[in-house]
Amino acid sequence: MDKKFSMHGFLSKYPRTEETILKHNINVDNLKEIYEDYMEYKNSYESQAEFIANILRSENMVHSVKSRIKDPDRLIEKIIRKTEDRKSKYGSDFEFTVENYKNEINDLIGIRVIHIFKDQWQGIHEFISKTWNVIEITANVRDGDNIEVFDDPSIEVRSKASGYRSVHYLVEFYPTNQKVIAEIQVRTIFEEGYGEIDHRLRYSHNEIPEILKSNLLLFNRIVGSADEMASLINNLSKEWGEKETNYKKIIEKQKAEIYKLKNNKIQN
């Protein structure tokens, strides 16, 4: 990939960003410098993302792990989109630069952790918390979800109108003398399916049509029910397994008693 930033090429992909650039007087030279700086670190970030992913794969509650680094054009689009928010936070003089973008954009490295059953989240949560320095945890839920499991002052619970569910962690580590922040997303296999479909539909429309929005919310309810059903089936399986084990122990004990009685009878 070419390491040079083309404003013309970028605007052809993200034409709506031009209005935001003009509105907030964004310095295009800064965007070019950030793009080219990020391209210099790209290979390093890819190695770090895979390193984190491999550590997470060692946790037995984890079903699968995906790693990625942010697409360079999407990085620039996000910087443009987030400029208004940062100006509100830091003041009207704020601008994204090579010096500050790595601290302000926290998903340059993204890891997605998939687990099968909802109750496996607790084990994964404890694994992440003891492995890295966690600087932020956000639990995205839907109105009506049971949030007792997130009853922890370190976890911020956010209700998403879209029905998006996922727990996000920002973790920091030092592969060199420079701090790196990565985002780890943890979700069930059903939440992953919904998230992928929702993301694809929302990015393919400037404004999502009402008929799609209503059907996505219906689909989200089905996904939530599927998660609950999977957990129920898993718990029933565990209970049945425990009963089978107990029955086998009882039968083995009975066999031992019968054998003992037979031996005593022969001896007598």
VEXDREN-2710 file (C-alpha; in Angstrom, 1 decimal):
% VEXDREN-2710
k/r/px/py/pz
1/MET/0.0/0.0/0.0
2/ASP/1.2/3.5/-0.9
3/LYS/2.4/5.3/2.3
4/LYS/1.4/8.7/0.8
5/PHE/-2.0/10.2/1.6
6/SER/-4.2/11.3/-1.3
7/MET/-6.9/13.8/-0.2
8/HIS/-8.6/13.4/-3.5
9/GLY/-8.7/9.6/-3.2
10/PHE/-9.9/9.8/0.4
11/LEU/-12.8/12.2/-0.4
12/SER/-13.9/9.9/-3.2
13/LYS/-14.4/7.2/-0.5
14/TYR/-15.7/9.5/2.2
15/PRO/-17.4/12.4/0.5
16/ARG/-19.4/13.4/3.5
17/THR/-16.2/14.2/5.5
18/GLU/-15.4/17.3/3.3
19/GLU/-18.2/19.3/5.0
20/THR/-16.8/18.4/8.5
21/ILE/-13.3/19.4/7.4
22/LEU/-14.5/22.8/6.4
23/LYS/-16.8/23.2/9.3
24/HIS/-14.1/22.6/11.9
25/ASN/-11.2/24.1/9.9
26/ILE/-9.3/20.8/10.0
27/ASN/-5.7/21.1/8.9
28/VAL/-5.3/18.7/5.9
29/ASP/-1.5/18.7/6.4
30/ASN/-2.0/17.2/9.8
31/LEU/-4.2/14.4/8.3
32/LYS/-1.4/13.6/5.8
33/GLU/1.2/13.5/8.5
34/ILE/-0.9/11.2/10.7
35/TYR/-1.6/8.9/7.8
36/GLU/2.0/8.6/6.9
37/ASP/3.1/8.2/10.5
38/TYR/0.5/5.4/11.1
39/MET/1.8/3.6/8.0
40/GLU/5.3/3.6/9.5
41/TYR/3.9/1.8/12.6
42/LYS/1.5/-0.5/10.7
43/ASN/3.6/-3.7/10.7
44/SER/4.5/-3.2/14.4
45/TYR/0.9/-2.8/15.3
46/GLU/0.0/-6.0/13.4
47/SER/2.6/-8.0/15.3
48/GLN/1.4/-6.6/18.6
49/ALA/-2.3/-7.4/17.8
50/GLU/-1.4/-11.0/17.0
51/PHE/0.7/-11.2/20.2
52/ILE/-2.3/-10.1/22.3
53/ALA/-4.6/-12.5/20.4
54/ASN/-2.4/-15.4/21.1
55/ILE/-2.4/-14.7/24.8
56/LEU/-6.2/-14.6/24.8
57/ARG/-6.4/-17.9/22.9
58/SER/-4.7/-19.6/25.9
59/GLU/-7.8/-18.9/28.1
60/ASN/-10.0/-22.0/28.0
61/MET/-13.3/-20.0/28.1
62/VAL/-12.4/-18.4/24.8
63/HIS/-13.9/-19.9/21.6
64/SER/-12.0/-17.9/19.1
65/VAL/-10.1/-14.6/18.7
66/LYS/-9.8/-12.2/15.8
67/SER/-7.2/-9.4/15.6
68/ARG/-6.9/-6.4/13.3
69/ILE/-5.4/-3.0/13.1
70/LYS/-7.3/0.0/12.0
71/ASP/-7.5/0.6/8.3
72/PRO/-5.5/3.8/7.5
73/ASP/-8.4/5.5/5.7
74/ARG/-10.8/4.6/8.4
75/LEU/-8.4/6.2/10.9
76/ILE/-8.5/9.5/9.1
77/GLU/-12.3/9.3/8.8
78/LYS/-12.6/8.7/12.5
79/ILE/-10.2/11.6/13.3
80/ILE/-12.3/13.9/11.2
81/ARG/-15.5/12.6/12.8
82/LYS/-14.1/12.9/16.3
83/THR/-12.7/16.4/16.0
84/GLU/-16.0/18.1/17.1
85/ASP/-16.1/15.9/20.2
86/ARG/-12.4/16.6/21.1
87/LYS/-12.9/20.4/20.6
88/SER/-15.9/20.2/23.0
89/LYS/-13.7/18.3/25.5
90/TYR/-10.4/20.2/25.2
91/GLY/-11.3/23.6/23.7
92/SER/-11.8/25.1/20.2
93/ASP/-8.1/25.2/19.6
94/PHE/-7.7/21.4/19.7
95/GLU/-6.5/19.6/16.6
96/PHE/-5.4/16.1/16.0
97/THR/-1.7/15.8/15.3
98/VAL/1.1/13.2/15.0
99/GLU/1.9/13.8/18.6
100/ASN/-1.5/13.1/20.1
101/TYR/-3.5/10.8/17.8
102/LYS/-2.2/7.6/19.3
103/ASN/-3.5/8.6/22.7
104/GLU/-6.9/9.9/21.4
105/ILE/-7.8/7.1/19.1
106/ASN/-7.8/3.9/21.3
107/ASP/-8.7/1.3/18.7
108/LEU/-5.7/1.3/16.5
109/ILE/-5.3/-2.2/17.7
110/GLY/-8.5/-4.2/17.9
111/ILE/-9.0/-7.7/19.3
112/ARG/-12.4/-9.5/19.3
113/VAL/-12.9/-12.4/21.7
114/ILE/-15.8/-14.8/21.1
115/HIS/-17.2/-17.1/23.7
116/ILE/-20.1/-19.5/23.4
117/PHE/-22.1/-19.2/26.6
118/LYS/-22.9/-15.9/28.4
119/ASP/-21.7/-17.1/31.8
120/GLN/-18.2/-17.6/30.4
121/TRP/-17.7/-13.8/30.3
122/GLN/-16.8/-13.7/34.0
123/GLY/-13.8/-16.0/33.5
124/ILE/-12.6/-14.1/30.5
125/HIS/-13.1/-10.8/32.4
126/GLU/-10.9/-12.0/35.2
127/PHE/-8.2/-13.3/32.8
128/ILE/-8.0/-9.9/31.0
129/SER/-7.9/-8.0/34.3
130/LYS/-5.0/-10.0/35.7
131/THR/-3.0/-10.0/32.4
132/TRP/-3.0/-6.3/31.4
133/ASN/-3.4/-2.9/33.0
134/VAL/-7.1/-2.2/32.2
135/ILE/-7.8/1.5/31.9
136/GLU/-11.5/1.4/30.9
137/ILE/-14.3/-1.2/30.7
138/THR/-17.6/-0.5/29.0
139/ALA/-20.5/-3.0/28.9
140/ASN/-22.8/-2.2/26.0
141/VAL/-26.3/-3.6/26.7
142/ARG/-29.9/-3.3/25.5
143/ASP/-32.7/-1.9/27.7
144/GLY/-34.2/-4.8/29.7
145/ASP/-31.0/-6.8/29.8
146/ASN/-30.0/-8.3/33.2
147/ILE/-27.0/-6.2/34.2
148/GLU/-26.3/-7.6/37.6
149/VAL/-23.2/-9.3/36.3
150/PHE/-21.7/-5.9/35.6
151/ASP/-22.3/-4.6/39.1
152/ASP/-18.7/-3.3/39.5
153/PRO/-17.7/0.3/39.9
154/SER/-14.9/-0.1/37.3
155/ILE/-17.5/-1.1/34.6
156/GLU/-19.5/1.6/32.8
157/VAL/-22.8/0.3/31.5
158/ARG/-24.2/1.9/28.4
159/SER/-27.6/1.1/26.9
160/LYS/-27.5/1.0/23.1
161/ALA/-30.7/1.8/21.2
162/SER/-29.5/-0.4/18.4
163/GLY/-29.4/-3.4/20.7
164/TYR/-25.6/-3.8/20.3
165/ARG/-24.2/-5.9/23.0
166/SER/-20.5/-6.3/23.8
167/VAL/-18.0/-5.6/26.6
168/HIS/-15.1/-3.4/25.6
169/TYR/-11.8/-3.2/27.4
170/LEU/-9.0/-0.6/26.9
171/VAL/-5.7/-2.1/27.9
172/GLU/-2.3/-0.6/27.9
173/PHE/1.1/-2.3/27.7
174/TYR/4.7/-1.4/26.7
175/PRO/6.2/-3.6/24.0
176/THR/8.8/-0.9/23.7
177/ASN/9.4/2.3/25.8
178/GLN/6.3/3.7/24.1
179/LYS/2.9/3.0/25.6
180/VAL/0.4/1.1/23.3
181/ILE/-3.4/1.1/23.9
182/ALA/-5.5/-1.8/22.5
183/GLU/-9.2/-2.4/22.5
184/ILE/-10.5/-5.9/23.4
185/GLN/-14.1/-6.6/22.6
186/VAL/-15.7/-9.6/24.3
187/ARG/-19.0/-11.0/23.1
188/THR/-21.0/-14.3/22.6
189/ILE/-21.0/-16.1/19.3
190/PHE/-24.6/-15.0/18.8
191/GLU/-23.8/-11.3/19.6
192/GLU/-20.9/-11.5/17.1
193/GLY/-23.3/-12.6/14.3
194/TYR/-25.7/-9.8/15.1
195/GLY/-22.9/-7.3/15.4
196/GLU/-21.5/-8.2/12.0
197/ILE/-24.9/-8.0/10.2
198/ASP/-25.8/-4.7/12.0
199/HIS/-22.4/-3.2/11.1
200/ARG/-22.6/-4.2/7.5
201/LEU/-26.1/-2.8/7.0
202/ARG/-25.4/0.5/8.8
203/TYR/-22.3/1.2/6.8
204/SER/-24.0/0.5/3.5
205/HIS/-26.6/3.3/4.0
206/ASN/-26.2/7.0/4.7
207/GLU/-29.3/6.7/6.9
208/ILE/-30.6/3.2/7.7
209/PRO/-34.2/2.8/6.3
210/GLU/-36.9/2.4/8.9
211/ILE/-37.9/-1.1/7.7
212/LEU/-34.3/-2.3/8.2
213/LYS/-34.1/-0.7/11.6
214/SER/-37.2/-2.3/12.9
215/ASN/-36.2/-5.7/11.6
216/LEU/-32.7/-5.4/13.0
217/LEU/-34.3/-4.8/16.5
218/LEU/-36.5/-7.8/16.0
219/PHE/-33.4/-9.9/15.0
220/ASN/-31.7/-8.5/18.1
221/ARG/-34.4/-9.8/20.4
222/ILE/-34.1/-13.2/18.7
223/VAL/-30.4/-13.2/19.3
224/GLY/-30.9/-12.3/22.9
225/SER/-33.3/-15.2/23.3
226/ALA/-30.8/-17.5/21.5
227/ASP/-28.2/-16.6/24.1
228/GLU/-30.5/-17.3/26.9
229/MET/-31.5/-20.6/25.4
230/ALA/-27.9/-21.6/24.8
231/SER/-27.1/-20.9/28.5
232/LEU/-30.2/-22.9/29.6
233/ILE/-29.1/-25.9/27.5
234/ASN/-25.6/-25.6/28.8
235/ASN/-26.8/-25.6/32.4
236/LEU/-29.1/-28.6/31.8
237/SER/-26.2/-30.4/30.2
238/LYS/-24.0/-29.8/33.3
239/GLU/-26.8/-30.9/35.6
240/TRP/-27.4/-34.1/33.6
241/GLY/-23.7/-34.8/33.5
242/GLU/-23.5/-34.5/37.3
243/LYS/-26.5/-36.8/37.7
244/GLU/-24.9/-39.4/35.4
245/THR/-21.7/-39.2/37.4
246/ASN/-23.6/-39.7/40.6
247/TYR/-25.6/-42.6/39.2
248/LYS/-22.4/-44.3/38.1
249/LYS/-20.9/-43.9/41.6
250/ILE/-24.0/-45.4/43.1
251/ILE/-23.9/-48.3/40.7
252/GLU/-20.2/-48.9/41.3
253/LYS/-20.8/-48.8/45.1
254/GLN/-23.7/-51.3/44.7
255/LYS/-21.5/-53.6/42.6
256/ALA/-18.8/-53.4/45.2
257/GLU/-21.2/-54.2/48.0
258/ILE/-22.7/-57.2/46.1
259/TYR/-19.2/-58.5/45.3
260/LYS/-18.3/-58.1/49.0
261/LEU/-21.4/-60.0/50.1
262/LYS/-20.8/-62.8/47.6
263/ASN/-17.2/-63.2/48.9
264/ASN/-18.4/-63.3/52.5
265/LYS/-21.0/-66.0/51.6
266/ILE/-18.4/-68.2/49.8
267/GLN/-16.0/-67.9/52.7
268/ASN/-18.7/-68.9/55.2
END
